[in-house]
């Protein structure tokens, strides 16, 4: 399993958490930190496979921190 790190940022104006993982590349947002981690992991899997970062079915884990 490949693991990546995402730093979460709060967008006061939008009322959303957002973060990026440039190595994949993934940028996404959600209303909660837990939602951000869930969304990042969903998107990362698809984009990672499309960009050849992981083989189809090889899991990716995104760890989110503030």
N, C-alpha and C positions, 0 to 999 in steps of 0.2 A: 504494500500500500504506500503510495506517495502522499506525503503530508506537506501542506503549505500553511503559511501564517497570513492572516488578514488583520490589520489594525482597523478597528471601528471608529468612525467619526460621527458626531451628532450634528445634524443640520437643523438648527433652531427654526429657521424660516419654513422648511418643509415638514418639520416634526418627524424626521426619519433618521435612522442610523444608516450609514453607507460605508462601504469599504471596497478595496481593490486588492487583487493578487496579480501583479504584473507578469509573473512567470507563466500564467496559464493562457491568456489574460482574461480576468473576470473582474467586473465591477457590478455591484448590485446594491440594493437598499431594502429596508424593511422597517416596520414600526417598532420592533423590539430587537434586543440583541440576540435572543434565542431565534427569532424569525430570520435575522440576518445570517446567522450561522447555518440554519436549515436551507435557506435560499441559496447561499453561496455554495453549499455542498451539492445541491441539485444542479445548479448551472455549471459548476466546475467539472462535473463528471462528463456532461455532454460536450462542453468546449474542449476539455482535455483530450477526449477521444478524437474529436474533429481535427484538432491541431497536432495529433500524433505525440502528445506528451505522455499519454498512457495508452496501452493496448485496450481494445474493446473489452469491457467487463472488468478491467483492472481498477480497483477502487482508489478514489482520491479522498483525502480528508482535509478539510479546511478548518483550522483552529482560529477562532476569533477572540481578540482581546481588545481592551480599551487602551 
